[in-house]
Every structure is written in structure tokens, then in C-alpha cells.
């Protein structure tokens, strides 16, 4: 049973969709996907797929349709929520779901209050509710805005049968703030208290091809532990990071299982002449 | 006409597929996709989609089938080429394409020569061609191995009707070395000498919602120029990066077009009380 297969049983599956040409031309490193994947995993859910598409209506609506068909419990999107012409994530999602895009009163109030505060703080002189600003409050029908504690465009929650679609901005500070304030509490409910545990070992003087059969054996003996080897930059001496992980609702059981596997693989590596030590993080 | 739509005309489309649980649990930041996207864009091709899937046979074969159906000119995969149990990219691709996986003599010679060199260099004492090592030379039928100048597992090139599938390792130094040595020359032929040009402006004291109509106007006047605004971390004063890009086979024409658009948008921003200056990189 593979790591992914095992967690699939309870549908804790999550897909991340990042929207932005800047990611496809290699201008921007996708730290949003990395941050979200780490947080979602630590909340006990499983990220099965991450997709990056451009600021293009057809591409956004296509990936939403595809992801819905795989019926994850959550789809999280980032990017494309601002006021400019190429911010079209909500329009793309509405198209993908076959819903109308309509002015959402709650979202409009959120956007208006933001501009009132910007004026009060002297960040801008005055404001008008231009079409460019109203755009940030046009949501797919029956969507719910999520407050943005640090920026203007609200996040959005859409229920599509069993799938919760969560739409977040691309600016990292805004994406993280909305996630922590509004998304993490919803996800925690879905994870059923499952937690993710991990540990790493530093292995030297043993090539990956010699380590491979040892990993196979330890994973056979420890069915709840997933082990993956990560070769480090080429050196004269073979050098790898061995990453062990498991999920459990009980930290004590998780620690026992991890310890058993770590002791077993460490002794096997030493027995074959390799060097091994824990990596503290 | 959008940026993506415009380049689609000549099928210079590329999809990147990254395989690895470490990306889905947020252990590893996907610098491979970023590096590839930048290099491929600079070679005059267009990355349309980046997908990350786990070390899972069904997920790998599914994404390969999906990507093939979108008929890009290239599919580039990274990760899952090593000797361990969860290195299954080639098996997943073979499954997705309905091809057999078979020992490739050329790949086997490449792997064997690597181990002979490791012994000669004193990195390992001796070697045997274990099943774990032979695995790196098992390729989908009619595939071609690409030499790996810095690691053990060769890259792979597979022709599937009009789509070239290029399979690269996940270790960044190996991925980059094979790309530069074997992949870039093939891609350059496909790009028809098209080049990518970009420039950035630093814009202050103008909120994105006020900039949005100016971008619309300048893009209408400059149909070959794509402009995207990137809000910077929240500050008291609004702060954005404005990224302008175009592609052309003629650097002189590209520079003229870029200059015209930069001058126009800069004057409009200043006229509305904003501050603008070029960002030198």
C-alpha cells in the first residue's frame, strides 16, 4: 500500500491550483504552493496534485472542471483575485462550474470598508467604487467571501457538491493570512485529528542503489512508515537525505513507529559500511 | 488576444510535470519547475501548464495521458528516475502510453560506464548490476536515453506522435546538465528563432485598482506587449512591480515595441501622481 493510497481511504485529498503567467515564465518561484502544501499536510490532509495555469479564462475553467471530477475534499486556488484585466480566477471558476458571476453584497462591504480605511490611514486621498474595484466583489453565485486581514480582495469559499473550493489571492502575505484565519479551521474539522510526523536521516558513503533494497525491507516491516531517499548534490562520496514520515491520530503511536523504523534502517546502513546520523531541524 | 493565446498559434506549447511526494508534502520547494519555466521561456517556447503529482503509478500515467491530449510540442518531466522502489516515472509513462518497459541497451551501457567510473574514482569499492541498478536502464519501448553528465540515471526522450516527451531526473544539478546538453538544442529548433523579452518598472503611490485602467489602455495601444502588475508586500504606500514582456524573432523590433509601451505607461502613471522607475536586473 503506497503512502498516497493509504491516505486516500478517508478522502482527505486536496488539490492546489496556482494561477499566474509569472509562474509559467519562471519569473516567480512558486512559494505559495510550497507553503500551502506544508500547512495542509501538517493539518492531516493529503495534497495529491498541484497545477499551475496561466491568466487565461479557458485554462482556469478547464482545470477547475478536471479537479472537480477527481472529487478531492478541497480545491485551493491562489492568484488572480485583484482588480486588473488579467485577474480572472473567479470568472474562470464560475465558467468551469456553470454559475453566474454576480455582485456579492458581503464582499462589496468588505472591499468598501478597506478603501474607507485606506483613506482614513492617508494611504489614498479618496476613492470611488470604479468597475475595477467592484470586480473584486463579483463572485460566482452562492459563494461566500472570506475576510482578507491584510489586503483588499477577499478570499472566496464555494461549495460544489462534496468539494469545497477555496479561492485565495496570490500575494503571499494575503494568501497566508486568509488561510490561517478562515481556511485552517475548516480543514482541521475535515482531517479528523489526523497528524503528520516526519524525521530525516543524513546518510553518507552508501550509494542510493545500495540503499534501495534496505528501504524496501524496512518499509515491508513497517507498513505505516513511508521512506524516501533524496540524493544530495553530487560529491565524491555518496550523500543522501532519508526522509521518514507517517500520519496518526496518536502522537505516541506515531513516535513509537517512527523510532522503530529509524533504529532498524540505521543499523542496516551501519552494517553495510554506511554512515548515518539524524538531521535536527 | 491574450499573451498565451497569441503564442499558441505556432504550437510552441510546453507542459512541465514534476513527480515527487516531497513536493506535495511541502518538504521541497519546486525550484526545478521554476528553472525549467525560465529556460524554456527564454528559448522562445511557452509553458502552458505545470503539474506536480506524487510517486504513484496511476497518478503519473493519468497526467501523461491528459497532457498528451492537449498536444503540446514538448512534455518535460522531472523526478522519479532513480533506483528506489518509488522511482516509477518511466513505468508510469510507459503505462500512460500503453508501451512496454524494456531494458535499453544504450541506457544500460551508460549506467554501467558510470559505475565503472565510480570504482575507478574510489567512490565505491566494486559494483554489481543489481536489479535496482538495472531499473535505471529500463525504458518505455522505442525511447532514447540522454546522457547524464553529472549523475547515474540517464534522461529519456520519447516520441509520441507529434509530442516529444523528455524525462529528466529530480536532482537539480543532473536535471539542469541534461537539459543544457541534450534538450535545449532540440527546443531551439522548435522555437523558430522566437525570443522572449521582458522589463520591469517599480511603481509607487498608485493603488493597483487605479493602475488597472492604464494597463488596459496601454495594452490596447501596444498589441504585442503583455503587461502584468505584481503587488509588493503590503506597505503604507501602494507599491507594485509592473512586468512588461513580448516575443519576437527580431530583437530590434522587440526593443522598439517595449520602449514605446514603457514610455507611454510611465507618463500616464506620472500624470496621475504616481512614481515610476525602471528596475535593473
Boltz contact constraints between the chains, C-beta under 6 A:
constraints:
  - contact:
      token1: [A, 2]
      token2: [B, 56]
      max_distance: 6.0
  - contact:
      token1: [A, 4]
      token2: [B, 54]
      max_distance: 6.0
  - contact:
      token1: [A, 4]
      token2: [B, 56]
      max_distance: 6.0
  - contact:
      token1: [A, 24]
      token2: [B, 37]
      max_distance: 6.0
  - contact:
      token1: [A, 24]
      token2: [B, 47]
      max_distance: 6.0
  - contact:
      token1: [A, 25]
      token2: [B, 41]
      max_distance: 6.0
  - contact:
      token1: [A, 26]
      token2: [B, 34]
      max_distance: 6.0
  - contact:
      token1: [A, 26]
      token2: [B, 37]
      max_distance: 6.0
  - contact:
      token1: [A, 26]
      token2: [B, 38]
      max_distance: 6.0
  - contact:
      token1: [A, 26]
      token2: [B, 41]
      max_distance: 6.0
  - contact:
      token1: [A, 29]
      token2: [B, 34]
      max_distance: 6.0
  - contact:
      token1: [A, 30]
      token2: [B, 30]
      max_distance: 6.0
  - contact:
      token1: [A, 34]
      token2: [B, 26]
      max_distance: 6.0
  - contact:
      token1: [A, 34]
      token2: [B, 29]
      max_distance: 6.0
  - contact:
      token1: [A, 37]
      token2: [B, 24]
      max_distance: 6.0
  - contact:
      token1: [A, 37]
      token2: [B, 26]
      max_distance: 6.0
  - contact:
      token1: [A, 38]
      token2: [B, 26]
      max_distance: 6.0
  - contact:
      token1: [A, 41]
      token2: [B, 25]
      max_distance: 6.0
  - contact:
      token1: [A, 41]
      token2: [B, 26]
      max_distance: 6.0
  - contact:
      token1: [A, 47]
      token2: [B, 24]
      max_distance: 6.0
  - contact:
      token1: [A, 49]
      token2: [B, 53]
      max_distance: 6.0
  - contact:
      token1: [A, 50]
      token2: [B, 52]
      max_distance: 6.0
  - contact:
      token1: [A, 51]
      token2: [B, 51]
      max_distance: 6.0
  - contact:
      token1: [A, 52]
      token2: [B, 50]
      max_distance: 6.0
  - contact:
      token1: [A, 53]
      token2: [B, 49]
      max_distance: 6.0
  - contact:
      token1: [A, 54]
      token2: [B, 4]
      max_distance: 6.0
  - contact:
      token1: [A, 56]
      token2: [B, 2]
      max_distance: 6.0
  - contact:
      token1: [A, 56]
      token2: [B, 4]
      max_distance: 6.0
  - contact:
      token1: [A, 82]
      token2: [B, 208]
      max_distance: 6.0
  - contact:
      token1: [A, 83]
      token2: [B, 208]
      max_distance: 6.0
  - contact:
      token1: [A, 83]
      token2: [B, 209]
      max_distance: 6.0
  - contact:
      token1: [A, 83]
      token2: [B, 212]
      max_distance: 6.0
  - contact:
      token1: [A, 84]
      token2: [B, 212]
      max_distance: 6.0
  - contact:
      token1: [A, 84]
      token2: [B, 215]
      max_distance: 6.0
  - contact:
      token1: [A, 84]
      token2: [B, 229]
      max_distance: 6.0
  - contact:
      token1: [A, 85]
      token2: [B, 216]
      max_distance: 6.0
  - contact:
      token1: [A, 123]
      token2: [B, 236]
      max_distance: 6.0
  - contact:
      token1: [A, 124]
      token2: [B, 207]
      max_distance: 6.0
  - contact:
      token1: [A, 132]
      token2: [B, 209]
      max_distance: 6.0
  - contact:
      token1: [A, 132]
      token2: [B, 212]
      max_distance: 6.0
  - contact:
      token1: [A, 133]
      token2: [B, 209]
      max_distance: 6.0
  - contact:
      token1: [A, 150]
      token2: [B, 234]
      max_distance: 6.0
  - contact:
      token1: [A, 171]
      token2: [B, 231]
      max_distance: 6.0
  - contact:
      token1: [A, 173]
      token2: [B, 233]
      max_distance: 6.0
  - contact:
      token1: [A, 173]
      token2: [B, 234]
      max_distance: 6.0
  - contact:
      token1: [A, 207]
      token2: [B, 124]
      max_distance: 6.0
  - contact:
      token1: [A, 208]
      token2: [B, 82]
      max_distance: 6.0
  - contact:
      token1: [A, 208]
      token2: [B, 83]
      max_distance: 6.0
  - contact:
      token1: [A, 209]
      token2: [B, 83]
      max_distance: 6.0
  - contact:
      token1: [A, 209]
      token2: [B, 132]
      max_distance: 6.0
  - contact:
      token1: [A, 209]
      token2: [B, 133]
      max_distance: 6.0
  - contact:
      token1: [A, 212]
      token2: [B, 83]
      max_distance: 6.0
  - contact:
      token1: [A, 212]
      token2: [B, 84]
      max_distance: 6.0
  - contact:
      token1: [A, 212]
      token2: [B, 132]
      max_distance: 6.0
  - contact:
      token1: [A, 215]
      token2: [B, 84]
      max_distance: 6.0
  - contact:
      token1: [A, 216]
      token2: [B, 85]
      max_distance: 6.0
  - contact:
      token1: [A, 229]
      token2: [B, 84]
      max_distance: 6.0
  - contact:
      token1: [A, 231]
      token2: [B, 171]
      max_distance: 6.0
  - contact:
      token1: [A, 233]
      token2: [B, 173]
      max_distance: 6.0
  - contact:
      token1: [A, 234]
      token2: [B, 150]
      max_distance: 6.0
  - contact:
      token1: [A, 234]
      token2: [B, 173]
      max_distance: 6.0
  - contact:
      token1: [A, 236]
      token2: [B, 123]
      max_distance: 6.0
